[in-house]
Structure formats: C-alpha cells, structure tokens
Amino acid sequence: MSKQGSDDERPLKPATRLVQAGRRAEWTGMPGDAGTIVNPPVWRASTILYEDVAHLRAGNMHTPHKLYYGRRGAPTSWALAEAITQMEPEAAGTMLFPSGVAAIAGAMLAVLKPGDELLMVDSAYGPTRTLCDGLLRDFGVTTRYYDPLIGADIAALCTDKTRAIFLESPGSLTFEVQDVPAIVAVAKARGIITLLDNTWATPLLLPGLGLGVDVSIVACTKYICGHSDVMMGAVSANAALWTRITRRGHMLGQMVSPDDAWLTLRGLRTLAIRLKEQGANALTVARWLETRPEVTAVLHPALPSCPGHDAFVRDFRGATGLFSFELAGGGEAERAVFIDALALFGIGYSWGGYESLALPVDPADLRSATRWSGRGPLVRVNIGLEDPEDLIADLDRAFAIWQKSRTT
C-alpha cells in the first residue's frame, strides 16, 4: 500500500510498517476500479466457486493468496498474516492459529517427531508445560526443562536426540530474560531448531528472527489484538521452516475466523502507540512499587534488579505492561484481600488489553529444573492505558487494606 517510489530503497520504520502492511490493492479494491478502501473487508467463505472443471482441477491448495477452499483462508486472514510477517523482515511467512496455545502446539508438532528431545525453558507459560508433559509425551517426544538463565551453558544439555530448544523471554510469571543470542548460537552449531514464545514483547520490541531464532510465536490474543475480545495465535518462520509450519497447520485443520482476523488486524494498526504508552505506564507503577515497604521484589525486565536485565537492555527495544511483584509476607488469604480491594484492576486471565488486570500467581508448582520457594505471595499485573497516577492510588489504598488484614 506504500506509495514509496521504486527509487526509494530506505526501509520503512516498524511503526510505519504496522500501518501499511497487508493492504494490497487487490484486497482493498475491486478489479478495474482505481479506488481502494482503507481496511481490507471481512471475507467470509467456505465454498469457493470455480469457473469450470478445468479451473477446479488446476487449483493448488498450497499456492499462497489464491482462493481454494475456505479453510485455506481469504484476503482478510491473508492481510493479517502478511502484516505480522512484515513485523519481522527475516520471516518467510506467518501461519495463523485460533489461539496462542494452538500456535505453540502447531509449531512444535511441525518440528518434532517421536523419539526426539525438546529442551523447554523452566519459566514457560503453564499451558506450554501441559502440552509438553501431555500431548508431546504421548507422541513419544521427551521434554527436558532448563534454567531460563542458562545462556550458552545449554550446550551441556544438548544430546544427539535434541531437535528443538524452546525459549520464552521474559518468562510469563517470573520474567527472567533469556540470553537469546547465546542459546541460538549453541543451537545453530548443532543443527537444533529454536522456537521463541515472543508474546510479551511482540516482534516490535524483540526481533526474534533477527536474533537468529528459527520460529517466532505470538499469542495475538494479547497485545496485537489489544482489546480483550479475540483469541488468535501466529507462527512466523524463516525460509527453511516456513513450508513445514504451514503444511502441518493445514494437516491439523487450523484456521481462523475472518471476523477475528479483521478485529486483530484493526488492533495491529495501533500496536506501536499502545505498547509505548502501556510500557511507560507500567514502568511508572513498577518504580513506585519498588519504594513500597509492602513489596519485597518487583519482577520487571526493565528494572536492574530483574534477572537477565543486561540481556533485556542489549536485545529489547522497549518494555510492555506485564510484570509481577512480591508481597512482603502474608499468605493466600491476605493476597486475595489485596487483589479484591483493587477497584481499577480487573481479575481475570490473559493480558495485553487496554485495561489493567491483577492476578494471583504461584510459580512453584510450574518448576522442575529450578526452584521457586521461600518467596512471598506473587501478584501479576497487566498495566493498561489508565492514568498511572490513578492506578498507583488504587494500589496504595489496597495496600492499606492488606496491611489491616494482617493485623486483625
């Protein structure tokens, strides 16, 4: 859609690509009409009609951006996939899935087979662990968990059966930042595939494929949609793995609703400004929490106290709105009192929407290679687009109620 002339080879900035990507004239206009609309419309389709039997026979389900059957997509989903692909210039393409977990499963099933071994980061998203310890195990894939801060020492864990290393940086509950380049270097030297759950940062703030990762996975449900009303996942891959990802996704019958694709595409257009604002709001709140006697630790990658902070400074282009903090004492009941006392923070799963959320989280049961014990109750917050002064006032009031609950 860009009007850049062919003599202008300067690459577009990421925020500009978010606005321009996926808006091909053939998806936003009518044949023979010079006019186009701004947003690709919603194409709902199951059956595709052919001109004659010859054209039916000539149809190829694997040809991109050609109508074949509804399960292979239409311009609405193609536009979204192309826009996400253009967030990572090293990506050969993007496959859309109906949820983030479906995207993780689709990617792992594309690169693993019975007898293979997977190295999984110990701070991974809970459903990712469930997938490894359930479906993958049933399929004959062995999963071994590793310390998120292992870095280049992951070489000692690699065997002749290790086919993939899965990263999630930062971890979704405890926010350790991994040394992605060091792990990628080890993997490449051994011909091991690397997959990254990049939902927290999105490719806008962490260029996973640019750091050498083979497969980048994002739960679009979170920041890319940004409005807490769509379930969606995306897998972007380099040229060596792109065909494998799409073929396996099609075998599994994976597809997304065109209406959901349209909503997600609309959310994508404002991703840059939302991440910037939510990241700034979250850092303001996190720095305030660091000063509070009710808090013993703030787990925010942009703070020097967060494990892996040096890697964050080196590799990331900014922070987002999700982090955790540790209460100074009390137990489950007192933590519940604190969260229940919040007026501006909703209580609910997921994150990345424009509204603030607070959730009790317990990492200890989700660890096997590392320990999470002897720590205070943990609260994870998604900081939204509210004024941070209002959020701080709400937290301050909840702390007073929490303190009272501990003395009565």
MARLUM-80084 format. One record per atom (N, C-alpha, C): z, y, x. Coordinates in steps of 0.02 Angstrom, whole numbers, plus 32768, in hexadecimal, padded with zeros to 4 digits. Last residue first. Layout:
<bakes>
ZYX;...
</bakes>
This chain:
<bakes>
8C1A7E6E7EF4;8C3B7E617EB3;8C3D7E167EA5;8BD17E817F63;8C187E927F67;8C3E7E857F27;8B4E7E677F49;8B6D7E417F7F;8BB87E4D7F84;8B277EC17EEA;8B2A7E7B7ED7;8B4D7E507F0B;8B247F377F34;8B597F2F7F02;8B607EE57EEF;8AB07F227F7E;8AEF7F287FA0;8B297F1C7F70;8A527F247F14;8A5B7EE87F3C;8A9E7EE97F60;8A5C7FA97EEB;8A6F7F757EBC;8A7B7F337EE1;8A2B7FE57F60;8A6E7FF57F47;8A877FC07F17;89AA7FB07F65;89DA7F9F7F99;8A227FAD7F83;89707FF07EF7;897C7FA87EF5;89AC7F907F2A;896A80737F28;899380657EEE;89A3801A7EE9;890E805D7F90;895080787F9E;898180687F65;889C80367F4A;88BC80077F77;8904801D7F86;888080B07F09;888D80747EE2;88B1803F7F0D;886881047F75;88A081137F48;88B280D67F1E;87F680C47FA6;883380C77FCF;887080D67FA3;879C80DF7F3F;87AD809A7F4F;87EE80977F78;879581697F46;87AE814A7F09;87C381027F17;875C81787FC3;879E81957FB7;87BD81767F78;86DD813E7FB7;8711811A7FDB;875781377FD1;868C81397F1C;86A681667F50;86DF81427F74;862880A37F0B;865980D37EF3;866D81017F2C;85D480407F34;85BB80857F39;85EB80B87F1B;863F7FC57F7D;86027FD97F5B;85F180227F66;867B7F477FE0;86807F8F7FD2;863C7FA67FB7;86C87EB67FC3;86847ED27FC5;868B7F1C7FB1;874A7E65801A;87337E9B7FEE;86EA7EAA7FF9;87C07DE48020;877D7DFA8031;87667E2F8000;885D7DC78062;883A7DE5802A;87F57DFA8042;88D27D4D8094;88957D7280A2;88757D8A8061;897C7D4280C9;894A7D3A8094;890E7D6880A0;898E7D2A817E;89A27D43813D;896C7D388109;898D7C9181DE;89767CD481CF;898F7CE9818A;899D7C0F8202;89CF7C3F8217;89BC7C86820B;88F07BE38221;89337BD68207;89647C098223;88667BA4823B;88787BE4821B;88BC7BDA81FA;880F7B5982C2;88497B5C8295;88517BA38279;87717AFF82D1;87A17B3482E4;87DA7B3482B1;87307A988297;872A7A9F82E0;875B7AD382FB;87547AA98211;875D7A688230;87587A6B827C;87757B07817D;876F7B0381C6;87787ABB81DE;879A7B2680FE;87537B24810D;87467B238158;881E7B3980EC;88027AFA80D2;87B87AF280E1;882F7BBB811F;884C7B818142;882D7B3F812C;88007C2980D6;87D37C078105;87ED7BC68121;880A7C658041;88357C398069;880B7C108099;880F7CFE7FE6;87E97CCB800A;88187CA58039;88087D5F7F54;88337D3A7F83;880A7D037FA5;87A37DF17F49;87A97DA97F3C;87DB7D8B7F6D;87577E7F7EFF;878D7E647F29;87987E1B7F16;86CE7EF47EFD;86EE7EB67EE8;87267EA57F18;866C7F7F7EC4;869D7F617EF2;86BF7F257ED2;85BB7F7F7EA0;86007F867E8B;86307F647EBD;853C7F627EC6;85517FA87ECF;859A7FB27EBE;85437EC27F1D;85307EEF7EE8;854C7F357EF3;857C7E747F7F;853C7E957F8E;85237EC37F57;85B57DD77F3A;85C07E197F57;857C7E387F63;860D7D487EF1;85D27D6C7F0A;85E77DB07F25;868F7D487E74;866A7D2E7EAD;862B7D577EB8;870E7DC47E4A;86D77D977E3A;86B37D817E79;87587E4C7E0F;876A7E0B7E2B;87337DDA7E18;87377EF87E3C;87317EBE7E10;87477E7F7E34;87937F847E5E;87767F487E7D;87737F107E49;87D97FE57E20;87927FF37E2E;876E7FB97E4F;885C7FB67E14;88387FCB7DD8;87ED7FD47DE3;88CA7F3A7E4E;88917F657E5D;886C7F767E1D;89287EDC7E2B;893B7F237E22;89017F527E30;88F47E637E4F;88F67E737E07;89067EBD7DFB;890C7E687ED8;88C77E6B7EBF;88C67E7E7E75;899B7E617EDA;89767E987EF9;89307E9F7EDC;89B47DE87E98;89CF7E277E7D;89A87E627E98;89797D917EF2;895D7D987EAF;89757DD87E8E;89D27D9E7F5C;898C7DB37F65;896B7DBD7F21;8A437D657F22;8A437DAC7F33;89FC7DC77F3E;8A167CDF7F15;8A2B7D067EDA;8A297D517EE8;89F97CB77F99;89C57CB97F67;89D87CE47F2C;8A697D237FF5;8A437CE67FEC;8A0E7CEF7FB7;8AA57D8F807A;8A9B7D7A8035;8A727D3B8032;8A527DE78103;8A857DC080E2;8A767DB18099;89EC7E558109;8A267E4B8135;8A5D7E27810F;89457E1B80EB;89837E3A80D4;89BD7E278101;88AE7E3B8137;88E77E0D8133;89267E32811F;88077E5180F9;88447E6A811A;887E7E3C8109;87547E4B810B;87947E3180F4;87CD7E558117;86B77E8E80CA;86E57E7D8100;87267E6380E1;861D7ED980A4;86497EA08099;86757E9380D5;85B97F3A80B3;85F67F4B808E;86287F138085;85747F45815B;856E7F468112;85B37F4C80F2;853B7F9C81EF;85687F7081CA;855C7F768180;84B27F998266;84E27FB9823A;850B7F848217;84637F4D82B3;844E7F9382AA;847C7FB9827B;849F7ED8832E;84997EF182EA;84867F3B82E9;84B07EB983B7;847A7E9B8391;846D7EBB834D;851B7F0083F7;84DC7EF2841A;84A37EE183EB;85817F02839B;85697F4183B6;85247F3783D6;85947E76838A;85807EA18352;85617EE2836B;85C17E508405;857F7E3783EF;85667E6083B4;863D7E8F8402;860C7EA38434;85C67E8B8422;86827E4A839B;866C7E908391;86377EA583C3;86B87DCD8399;86707DD283A1;86557E198399;873C7DF1832B;87207DC2835B;86D37DC6835C;876C7E9B831B;874D7E6182FB;87307E328330;87987F0E8359;87C77ED68354;87A87E978337;87347F6E834B;873C7F4D838C;876A7F108389;86D57F6082B5;87147F7482D5;871D7F4D8315;86667F28827D;865D7F68829F;869C7F8182C1;86937EB38239;866E7EAE8278;86667EEF829F;87357EA78202;86F77ECC81F6;86D07ECE8237;87C37E7C81D5;878B7E5581F1;87497E7581DC;885B7EBA81FD;881F7ECA81D6;87E57EA981F8;89067E8A81F3;88C57E858214;888E7E9881E3;89787EAC81AC;89807E9781F1;893E7E908217;89AE7F248139;89757EFE8152;89807EEC819B;8A117F7A8116;8A097F3F80EC;89D47F0F8106;8A047FE98165;8A357FB7817A;8A317F778151;89608024818A;899280138157;89C37FDF8171;88F4803D81DA;8930806781E3;896A805281B6;888F7FEC81AE;88AB7FDF81F1;88EC800681FC;886780298138;88917FED8134;88B17FDC8178;8816808D816E;8855809F814C;888380638148;87AE803F819D;87D6806681CD;8817807D81AE;877D800D8123;87987FDF8156;87C380048188;874F808080E2;8786805A80C5;87A6802E80FA;86E880A4813B;871D80D4812B;875A80AF8110;869980328134;86B980428173;86F180758169;866C803980B0;8696800180C5;86BB80118106;861D80AC80B1;865880A98086;86888073809E;85B88083810A;85E380BC811B;862380BB80F2;8581801880C0;859C800D8103;85CB80458118;85548059804E;858A80288049;85AA8019808C;84F080AB8089;852980C98065;856380978060;849A804D80C5;84B6808580EC;84F480A180CB;84797FFC8059;849E7FE08092;84BE801780BC;8434805A8009;8471803B7FF1;849A801E802A;83C7807C8057;83F880B08048;84388092802D;83867FFD8061;839A8023809C;83CF8057808D;836C7FD27FDB;839A7FAE8007;83B37FD98041;83177FFE7F7C;834E802B7F8D;837F800B7FBE;82BC7F967F6E;82A27FD87F7F;82DA80087F95;83017F267F3F;82EE7F2A7F86;82DA7F717F9B;83077F357EB5;83437F417EDE;83327F4A7F27;82837F117E95;829B7F557E86;82D97F657EB0;82877E8C7EBC;82597EBA7EDE;826E7F027ED2;82E17E5C7E5E;82F47E5B7EA5;82C77E8A7ECD;82987E6B7DE8;82D77E8F7DF0;82EB7E937E3A;822C7E147E06;82207E5C7DF9;825F7E857E02;826D7D9A7E11;824A7DB57E4B;823E7E007E42;829A7D8C7D8D;82CB7D947DC3;82AA7DB17E02;821E7D7E7D50;82497DB57D3D;827E7DC27D72;81EE7D097D89;81CB7D487D98;81F67D847D84;82637C987DD2;824B7CB97D96;82277CFA7DA8;822B7C2F7E58;82587C627E3C;82397C7F7DFE;82337B837E94;820F7BC07E80;82417BF17E64;82257ADF7ECF;82497B1E7ED0;821A7B587EBD;82017A597ED9;81F67A7C7E9A;82187AC07E96;82047A197F4F;82437A1A7F2A;823D7A407EE8;81867A357F7D;819779F07F6C;81D579ED7F41;81977ABE7F9A;816B7AA97F63;81797A617F4D;81EC7AB38009;82017AD77FCD;81D87AC47F91;81997A6F8062;81D57A4E8049;81EF7A71800A;81357AD18075;81237A8F805A;81617A6C803E;81807B3B80AB;81607B43806A;814D7AFF804C;81AF7B038125;81DE7B2080F4;81BD7B2280AF;813A7AE08167;816B7AAC8156;819A7AC5811F;80FF7B5D817B;80DE7B2C8150;810F7AF6813A;815D7B9B81D5;814F7BB68193;81307B838164;81737B758256;81977B518221;81847B6681DB;81257BC282AA;812A7B7A82B8;81497B53827F;81337C45827F;80F47C238272;80FA7BD7827C;81DA7C568239;81A57C658269;81697C39825B;82127C808191;820D7C5481CB;81D57C6B81FA;82867CA08111;824F7CB9813A;824E7C91817A;82BE7C7F8074;82BA7C6280B7;827C7C7D80DA;832A7CBB7FF6;82EB7CC1801B;82F27CA1805F;83697CB87F4C;836F7CAB7F94;832B7CB07FB4;83C17CF67EBE;83837CF07EE4;83927CE07F2D;83F77D337E25;84027CFF7E58;83C07CF47E7C;842A7DD37DEA;83F47DA57DFA;840D7D727E2D;84877E387DDE;846A7E1D7DA0;84327DEB7DAC;84BB7E907E3F;84E57E5A7E22;84CA7E3D7DE2;846D7EE67E84;84867EFD7E44;84AB7EC77E1D;842E7EBC7EFB;845C7EF57EFD;847A7F0B7EBB;83C27E737F38;83C27E857EF1;83EF7EC27EE6;83F57E7B7FBC;83AF7E8B7FAE;83A57E9B7F64;847F7E587FBE;84697E9D7FCA;84217EAC7FB4;847D7DCC7F5F;84AB7DFE7F78;84887E427F80;84127D7F7F3D;84447D8D7F09;84707DC77F1E;83D47D597FAF;83BF7D997F92;83EC7DAE7F58;84117D148031;841F7D0F7FEA;840F7D547FCC;83A37CE780B1;83C87D1D8091;83D37D0C8047;837D7CA4814E;838C7C978108;83B57CD080EC;83067C8381C8;83367CB481B0;833E7CAB8165;82DD7C1E824F;82DE7C238206;83167C5381F2;82E57C3382DB;82A87C1682BD;82A47C238272;83187CBE833D;83287C8B830C;82E77C7382EB;82F87D288390;82E27CE683A3;82F37CAF8373;83117DA58367;833E7D8C839A;832D7D4483AD;82B57DB08302;82AA7DD8833D;82D77DC38377;82F17D6582A2;82B77D4982C3;82A67D708302;835C7DC58283;83687D81829A;832D7D6282BF;838A7E5A828F;83477E3C8292;834A7DF582AE;83F97E9D8229;83F97E6B825F;83B57E49825F;83D87EFC81CB;840B7F0D81FC;84137ED98234;836E7EC38184;836D7F0B8192;839F7F1E81C8;83877E3F8168;835D7E4F81A3;835A7E9981B3;84377E41813C;83F07E41812A;83C67E4F8169;84BE7E2E8156;849C7E688174;84587E748156;84E27DBF8104;850E7DF9810C;84E87E368124;847A7D5F810D;84867D8280CE;84AF7DC180D8;84447D098168;84457D508179;84547D7B813C;84567C7681AE;84667C95816E;84737CDE817C;83DC7C338216;840F7C678210;84187C7B81C7;83B07BAB827D;83AE7BC9823A;83E97BFA8235;834F7B6682FF;83887B8F82EC;837C7BAE82A7;83257AC98347;83167AFD8316;83557B248305;83117A9F83F1;833A7A9A83B4;832A7AD58387;82E07A948472;82B37A86843B;82D87A7D83F8;83307ABF84D7;83357A7884C5;83087A66848A;831D7B4484E4;83167B1C8521;83167AD28512;833E7B6E8464;82F87B6F8479;82ED7B4484B7;83CC7B628467;83A37B3B8439;835A7B378450;83F17BC184C7;84027B7B84D0;83D57B4F84A6;83C27C358486;83A87C2284C8;83B67BD984D7;84107C388412;83C77C2E840D;83AA7C18844F;848C7C558449;84827C158427;84387C058421;84727CD6847B;84887CA184A8;847C7C5D8489;844C7D218407;841C7D16843E;84317CDD846D;84C97D1A83B9;848A7CFA83A3;845A7CF083DD;85617D0983BF;85327D1F83F3;84EF7CFC83E6;85A87D3A8320;85907D098350;85637D298385;863A7D7E82E4;85F47D8D82F4;85DE7D5E832B;86A67D518261;86967D4B82A8;864C7D5782B2;86CE7D5A81D9;86A47D8E81F7;869E7D8C8243;870D7D118177;87357D2881AF;870E7D5481E0;86AE7CF78113;86F47D048101;871B7D268139;862F7CE8814C;86357D08810A;867C7D1580F3;860F7D1D81F4;86267CEB81C4;86397D0C8182;85847D918212;85C77D77821C;85D87D4181E9;852E7CFD8224;854E7D32824A;85497D758225;85167C5B8230;85247C8C81FC;854C7CC3821E;84A57BD98264;84D07C128273;84DC7C3B8233;84817B358290;84867B658259;84B97B9A826C;840E7ADB82EB;844E7B0082EF;844D7B3482B9;83C07A3A82EE;83C67A7F82D5;840C7A9A82E1;83C079C0832D;838079DB8319;83847A248303;840A79548399;84127996837B;83CE79B5836D;83FB78E183DE;83F078DD8396;83F579218374;842078F7845E;83D978E88453;83C878E18409;849279828445;8481793E8459;84377933844E;84FD7A0B8464;84BA79F38453;84AF79AD846E;85737A3A8493;85757A148455;853179F58444;85597A868502;85817A4A850C;85837A1E84CE;851A7AF684CD;84F27AC584F1;85177A8384FA;85757B4E84A1;855D7B1D8470;85327AE88491;858D7BAE84FD;85B07B6E8507;859C7B3A84D2;85557C2384D3;852B7BF684FA;854C7BB38506;85C07C2E8445;858C7C4B846E;85637C168493;86357C1A83F8;86257BED842F;85EF7C09845E;866A7C528387;86687C7B83C4;86547C538401;866E7BF18323;863D7C27831E;86377C52835C;86767B498357;86997B898358;86667BC28353;86217AD182EF;86307AF1832F;86517B348325;860B7A2F82A5;861C7A7682A0;86317A9182E4;858979C08284;85C279CF82AE;85CD7A1B82AD;854079508214;855179968221;858E7999824F;84BA78DF8205;84FE78EA821D;85097934822C;845D78A08181;846178D581B3;84AB78E081C5;844C784A8117;844D782E815A;844C78618191;845878788099;8414786F80B1;8412785680F9;84DF788C808E;84C278568066;847A7846807D;84E878FD80E0;850778BE80F5;84E9788380D0;84A6795A808E;848A794780D0;84A7790680E9;84FE795B801A;84B779498016;849B7932805A;8588796D8063;857479468029;852C792F802E;859B79BC80CE;85C8798380C8;85B77957808C;85397A1F80BA;853879F680F6;856079B580ED;85617A56803E;851D7A398046;851B7A0A8082;85DD7A878062;85D87A53802E;85957A2F8033;85B87AEA80BD;85DE7AB080D4;85D97A7780A2;857B7B3F8061;85537B238098;85767AE680B4;85E47B67800E;85B17B397FF3;85837B1C8029;862B7BBE8071;86467B808057;86117B50803A;85DA7BFB8102;85E47C0280BA;85F87BBE809D;86227BD581A3;85EC7BD88173;86067BE1812C;866C7BCB8215;867C7C0281E7;86497C0981AF;86367B6C8266;86727B5A8241;86877B90820F;85887B498266;85BE7B778277;85FA7B6B8249;85477AAA828B;85557ADC8257;85907B07826C;84CA7A4782C6;85057A6D82DC;850E7AA882AC;848E79AC828E;848F79F58283;84CF7A1182A0;8428792482B9;846A794382BD;8461798F82B5;83CB78A08266;83D278DF828B;841A78F7828A;83C878368210;83D478288257;83DD78668281;8350787B81A0;8385784A81AE;838A783981F8;8328792781CE;831678E581B1;834F78B481C1;830A79D881BF;8334799F81D0;831B795F81AE;82BD7A3F818E;82BF7A3681D7;82E779F981ED;82C57A438105;82837A488124;82837A37816E;83497A4280E6;83237A0680D5;82DD7A0780F3;83677AC5810B;83827A8D8133;835C7A4D8124;83217B1080AA;83137B1980F1;832B7ADD811A;835B7AE48032;83147ADC803E;83027AE18087;83E27B0D8044;83D17AC6803E;83877ABA804D;83D07B988048;83EF7B758081;83DC7B2B807F;83997BAC7FC8;83737BBF8004;838E7B9B8042;84017B827F76;83C17B5E7F74;83967B6E7FB1;845C7BE77F97;846B7BA27FAA;842B7B777FA8;841C7C577F5D;84267C537FA5;84347C0C7FBD;83A07C257EE3;83E37C3B7EF7;83E87C387F42;831A7C027ED0;833F7C1D7E98;83877C307EA6;82B27C427F58;82D97C0D7F38;83047C2B7F01;821B7C667FB1;82507C7A7F84;82707C3E7F62;81E77C718057;81EA7C46801B;82267C5C7FF2;81837CD580BE;81C47CCC809D;81BB7CA0805F;81367CDA8164;81377CDC811B;817D7CCF8100;81457CF081E8;81027CDE81D1;80FE7CDF8185;81A37D718237;819E7D3C8205;81557D3081F2;81AB7DDE8288;819D7D9E82A9;81947D658277;81D07E4A8236;818A7E45824E;81797E02826E;82297E4881AF;822E7E2881F1;81E87E1D820C;82017E87813E;82407E9E815C;824A7E8181A2;81957E418114;81887E7D813C;81C77E9E8156;81D17DDF80C5;81B27DCD8104;81A97E098131;81F27E2D8056;82287E128080;820D7DFD80C4;81707E478026;819C7E7E803A;81D57E668066;81437DC68008;81217DED803D;814D7E268055;819A7DA57FA0;819A7D7D7FDD;81797DA48017;81747E077F41;81B87E057F5C;81BA7DDF7F9E;80EE7DE47F2A;80FF7E277F42;81447E287F61;80FA7D637EF7;80D87D6E7F37;80EA7DB17F55;81397D7C7E7E;815F7D5A7EB2;813D7D627EF6;80CC7DC27E41;81107DDF7E44;81387DBF7E7B;80537D717E4A;805C7DAF7E71;80A27DCC7E74;809A7CCA7E4C;806A7CFB7E34;80797D3D7E56;80BE7C197E69;80C97C617E6A;808F7C897E4F;80B87B947E5B;80A37BAE7E9D;80A77BFA7E9F;80D57B7C7DD9;81087B6B7E09;80F77B837E4F;805D7B9C7D95;80967BCA7D94;80CB7BBC7DC8;7FD17B7F7DFE;7FFD7B677DC9;803C7B927DCE;7F777BDF7E3B;7F6A7B977E39;7F907B777DFE;7F3E7C737E82;7F5A7C547E46;7F467C0B7E43;7F667C977F27;7F317C817EFA;7F527C5F7EBE;7FBE7CB07F90;7FA87CE77F65;7F6B7CD67F3C;7F8B7C2D8001;7FB97C627FEB;7F977C967FBF;7F647B8A7FDB;7F467BCA7FED;7F737C027FD5;7F987B167FA9;7FB67B307FE7;7F967B717FFE;7F4F7AED7F3D;7F947B037F32;7FB37B237F6F;7EB17B197F1B;7EDA7AFF7F52;7F207B1A7F4A;7E227AF47EB7;7E647B137EBF;7E8C7AF17EF5;7DB27AAE7E9D;7DB37AD37EDC;7DF67AF47EE9;7DC47A7C7E1F;7DC37A4D7E57;7DCA7A707E99;7DB97AF47DD7;7DF77ACD7DD4;7DFB7A9F7E10;7D347B147DEF;7D697B3F7E0B;7DAC7B1C7E0A;7CFB7AA97DA8;7CED7AB27DF0;7D227ADE7E11;7D237ABF7D26;7D3F7A867D4A;7D347A8D7D96;7D3D7B727D13;7D1A7B337D04;7D3A7AFD7D2F;7D9F7BD57D1D;7D5F7BE57CFD;7D397BA67CE9;7E487BA97CF2;7E107BAC7D21;7DCF7BB87CFB;7EEC7BE67CD4;7EAB7BD07CB9;7E747BDB7CEC;7F8A7BAB7CF4;7F567BD77D0E;7F137BBC7CF4;80277B9D7CA5;7FE27B867CAB;7FB47BBD7CC5;808F7C027CBE;80957BBB7CCF;804F7BA07CDA;80C47CA87CDE;808D7C777CD7;80A77C317CE4;80D67D547CE3;80F57D167CCB;80BD7CE37CC0;80E27DD57D49;80B07DA27D38;80D57D637D24;81137E777D3E;812D7E337D37;80F47E057D20;80BE7EE47DB5;80DA7ED27D74;80F47E8A7D75;80E97F437E44;80C67F087E2A;80E57EF37DE8;80F77FF37E2E;81197FB37E36;80ED7F7A7E1D;809380597E1D;80C180587E56;80DE80137E63;7FE680317DFC;802980447DE7;8058803E7E23;7F4480787E23;7F7780447E2A;7FB9805F7E0F;7E9380947E0A;7EDA80A67E02;7F08806A7E0C;7E1480637E0D;7E2E807F7E4B;7E78808F7E46;7DE17FCB7DCD;7E03800A7DBC;7E2480257DFB;7DB17F517DF3;7D817F847DE2;7D9F7FC77DD0;7E417EFC7DBA;7E007EF87DDE;7DCF7F2D7DC5;7ED47F627DB9;7EA67F367D95;7E637F357DBA;7F6E7F5E7E1C;7F367F7E7DF8;7F0C7F4B7DD4;7FC97F1C7E68;7FE17F577E44;7FAA7F7B7E1D;7F8D7EB97EAC;7FC87EA77E85;7FE17EE17E5A;7F287EF27EF3;7F157EBD7EC3;7F507EA77E99;7F6F7F497F47;7F497F657F0F;7F367F2F7EDB;80157F167F72;7FCC7F117F7A;7FA97F2C7F3C;809D7F297F94;807D7F517F60;80317F527F6A;80EA7EF27FF9;80DF7ECB7FBD;80BB7EF07F85;81357F87803D;81237F408041;811A7F207FFC;8163800B8032;811C7FFE8030;810A7FB48026;81EF800B803A;81CE802E8003;818680177FFB;82087FC380AE;82277FAE806F;82057FCE8033;81C6800E810E;81A97FCE80FA;81C77FB580B9;82208077811A;81DE808580FD;81BE804480E6;828A80388158;829580548115;8253806380F3;824E801181D7;82647FE081A5;826D7FFD815F;81B8807081FE;81FF80658204;8216803581CC;8117802F822E;8143805181FE;818B8040820C;80CA804582CE;80E8801A829B;81168042826D;8037809A82F0;8080809E82F4;809F807482BD;7FB080A082E8;7FCC805F82F5;8018806082FA;7F3880EC8299;7F8080F782A2;7FA180B382AA;7EBA80CE8279;7EC480E682BC;7F0E80F482CA;7EBB80AB81F5;7EB480748225;7EBF808B826C;7F3D810B81A3;7EF980FF81B9;7EF680C881ED;7FAE80E78124;7FA380F2816B;7F5A80E2817C;7FD280D380A4;7F9480F880AE;7F88810880F7;80148036806B;801780708097;7FD28090809F;80007FC48029;800080008000;8000803F802A;
</bakes>
